[in-house]
Amino acid sequence: MKLLTVTIPCYNSQDYMAACIESILPGGERVEIIIIDDGSKDATGAIADSYAEKYPSIVRVIHQENGGHGEGINQGLRHATGKYFKTVDSDDALSSDLIPFLDTLEKCDREGGVDLFVTNYHYVHSDGKGDRSIRFSNAFPEGRIFLWYETKPFRADQILMIHTCTFRTELLRATGLEMPKHTFYEDNYMVYGNLQNVHRLYYMNADLYLYTIGREGQSVQKDVMMRRYPHQIKATELCFTAFHLDDILDKRKRAYLRHEMFIMFGIAILFTRLNRTEQADRDIDQMWENCRAFDAKWADYFREKSPLRLICMPGQKGAAFVSFFYNLAHRIVKFN
């Protein structure tokens, strides 16, 4: 059995996928790389096949009809043979910390294993400005396996994104979440929905994931996120309805999940209302109705009792708060 399965969903990725794959190959026989050719119309499939031919004991390729990033994750998990599972986007890469990461993951596994192994991610902007790492040393103990009660509060710019997370494969299968097809930002659901079953964690203060920002047409570009706001809403609803927050008995875990849900609601509302259309406002109202139908207590909390109430305000006043908070968040995080 491999130690780690790395799934790389690819769609028309011929121009950058090689750098991603090459960054993972140093992991050698401890790593299984599953490349998902998601119905690409360029040379993506041929490039993937060439790596599988050259590295038959490491690289596997799955060619599928176009199903989107989420179906790429689903396929990777269905075919994974590694004890742990990680997703890397085809326009991103792993850093030279890969070998120390694998060594530490192997050590953790010998000590009983973990449900979630957390590492940092490093923003790599195409213009070379604003590169920075998102680290978690203020929130997590370092150098040992720990439980949620040992964690501390997260800052506003900290969230456990797919870039940070390496899950135990069997935990993902036991939780049984299916990522939706043809839906952007579904990776938030992949992380949030599985955290309900995470108990044992390890944090390694290393910038393992190199997160590329600024590529034309990228899903985190402002105009793209505004246009795809229905996907943000769908992903947020999936997260909110994955489980009831009150069913999470561990107070520190529930506190983190509340923090992450707050961020996801905030992103969905901001990019929806930046469109300044009546339809966008109706879609936000429908989101809240759907969430209230599942859990009225927590939907009302986020909408009416948290700072989100400011960007939910109707009319010009609410629009002004939306612009203010978007600009503030962008200065703090520079996420696109």
Long-range contacts (C-beta under 8 A, 24 or more apart in sequence): 1-81, 1-82, 1-83, 2-29, 2-30, 2-31, 2-32, 2-81, 2-82, 2-83, 3-30, 3-31, 3-82, 3-83, 3-84, 3-102, 3-105, 3-106, 3-109, 4-30, 4-31, 4-32, 4-82, 4-83, 4-84, 4-85, 4-86, 4-102, 4-105, 4-166, 5-31, 5-32, 5-33, 5-34, 5-76, 5-80, 5-81, 5-82, 5-84, 5-85, 5-86, 5-169, 6-31, 6-32, 6-33, 6-34, 6-82, 6-86, 6-87, 6-88, 6-94, 7-34, 7-36, 7-72, 7-73, 7-75, 7-76, 7-77, 7-80, 7-85, 7-86, 7-87, 7-88, 8-33, 8-34, 8-35, 8-36, 8-72, 8-87, 8-88, 8-89, 8-90, 9-36, 9-38, 9-69, 9-72, 9-73, 9-76, 9-87, 9-89, 9-90, 10-35, 10-36, 10-37, 10-38, 10-40, 10-44, 10-48, 10-72, 10-90, 11-38, 11-39, 11-40, 11-44, 11-66, 11-69, 11-90, 12-40, 12-41, 12-42, 12-44, 13-40, 13-42, 13-44, 13-90, 13-91, 14-40, 14-42, 14-43, 14-44, 14-47, 16-90, 16-91, 16-215, 17-44, 17-47, 17-48, 17-90, 17-91, 18-47, 19-93, 20-88, 20-89, 20-90, 20-91, 20-92, 20-93, 21-51, 21-59, 23-93, 23-94, 23-95, 23-98, 23-210, 24-88, 24-93, 24-94, 24-98, 25-55, 25-58, 26-98, 26-99, 27-98, 27-99, 27-102, 28-58, 29-57, 29-58, 30-102, 30-106, 31-58, 31-82, 31-102, 32-58, 32-60, 32-80, 32-81, 32-82, 33-58, 33-59, 33-60, 34-60, 34-61, 34-62, 34-75, 34-76, 34-79, 34-80, 35-59, 35-60, 35-61, 35-62, 36-62, 36-64, 36-71, 36-72, 36-75, 36-76, 37-61, 37-62, 37-63, 37-64, 38-64, 38-66, 38-67, 38-68, 38-69, 38-71, 38-72, 39-64, 39-65, 39-66, 39-67, 66-182, 67-181, 67-182, 68-180, 68-181, 68-182, 68-183, 68-184, 68-186, 69-179, 69-184, 69-186, 69-187, 70-179, 70-180, 70-181, 70-182, 70-183, 70-186, 70-187, 70-190, 71-179, 71-181, 73-179, 73-186, 73-187, 73-190, 74-178, 74-179, 77-169, 77-172, 77-173, 80-169, 82-169, 83-109, 83-113, 83-168, 83-169, 83-170, 84-109, 84-117, 84-166, 84-167, 84-168, 84-169, 85-166, 85-167, 85-168, 85-169, 85-172, 86-165, 86-166, 86-167, 87-162, 87-187, 87-190, 88-209, 91-212, 91-215, 91-218, 92-163, 92-209, 92-210, 92-211, 92-212, 93-210, 93-212, 94-208, 94-209, 94-210, 95-122, 95-206, 95-207, 95-208, 95-209, 95-210, 97-206, 97-207, 97-208, 98-208, 100-204, 100-206, 101-204, 101-206, 101-208, 104-202, 104-204, 105-166, 108-145, 108-202, 111-145, 112-145, 112-200, 113-168, 113-200, 114-145, 114-168, 114-200, 114-201, 114-202, 115-167, 115-168, 115-171, 115-197, 115-198, 115-199, 115-200, 115-201, 116-165, 116-166, 116-167, 116-168, 116-171, 116-195, 116-198, 116-200, 116-201, 116-202, 117-165, 117-166, 117-167, 117-201, 117-202, 117-203, 117-204, 118-160, 118-164, 118-165, 118-166, 118-201, 118-202, 118-203, 118-204, 119-164, 119-166, 119-203, 119-204, 119-206, 119-207, 119-208, 119-209, 120-164, 120-205, 120-206, 120-207, 120-208, 120-209, 121-161, 121-163, 121-164, 121-207, 121-208, 121-209, 121-210, 121-211, 122-207, 122-209, 122-210, 122-211, 123-211, 123-213, 123-334, 123-335, 124-210, 124-211, 124-212, 124-213, 125-213, 125-214, 125-334, 126-212, 126-213, 126-214, 126-215, 127-214, 130-334, 132-334, 133-207, 134-158, 134-164, 135-205, 135-207, 136-164, 136-203, 136-205, 137-203, 137-205, 140-201, 140-203, 141-203, 142-203, 142-204, 142-205, 144-202, 145-200, 145-201, 145-202, 146-200, 146-201, 146-202, 146-203, 147-199, 147-200, 147-201, 148-198, 148-199, 148-201, 148-250, 148-252, 148-253, 148-256, 149-250, 149-251, 149-252, 150-252, 151-201, 151-252, 151-256, 153-255, 153-259, 154-256, 154-259, 156-263, 156-332, 157-332, 157-333, 159-259, 159-260, 159-263, 160-191, 160-195, 160-256, 160-260, 161-187, 161-188, 161-191, 162-187, 162-188, 162-190, 162-191, 163-209, 163-211, 164-209, 165-191, 167-194, 167-198, 171-197, 171-198, 177-242, 180-234, 180-238, 183-231, 183-234, 183-235, 184-219, 184-228, 184-231, 184-232, 184-235, 185-219, 185-228, 185-231, 185-232, 185-235, 186-231, 186-235, 186-238, 188-235, 188-236, 188-239, 188-264, 189-235, 189-238, 189-239, 189-242, 192-239, 192-242, 192-257, 192-260, 192-261, 192-264, 193-238, 193-239, 193-242, 193-243, 195-253, 195-256, 195-257, 195-260, 196-242, 196-243, 196-247, 196-248, 196-257, 198-253, 213-334, 213-335, 213-336, 214-336, 218-336, 220-335, 220-336, 221-336, 222-271, 222-274, 222-336, 225-271, 225-336, 226-271, 226-274, 226-275, 229-268, 229-271, 229-272, 229-275, 229-280, 229-283, 230-283, 232-267, 232-268, 232-271, 232-272, 233-268, 233-272, 233-283, 233-284, 233-287, 235-264, 235-268, 236-264, 236-265, 236-267, 236-268, 236-287, 237-287, 237-290, 237-291, 239-264, 240-265, 240-291, 240-294, 240-295, 240-298, 240-299, 241-290, 241-291, 241-294, 241-295, 244-294, 244-295, 244-298, 245-295, 245-298, 246-295, 246-297, 246-298, 261-298, 261-302, 262-302, 262-306, 262-308, 265-302, 265-308, 266-308, 266-311, 266-325, 266-329, 269-308, 269-311, 269-312, 269-322, 270-311, 270-322, 270-325, 270-326, 270-329, 273-311, 273-318, 273-319, 273-322, 274-322, 274-323, 274-326, 276-319, 281-314, 284-312
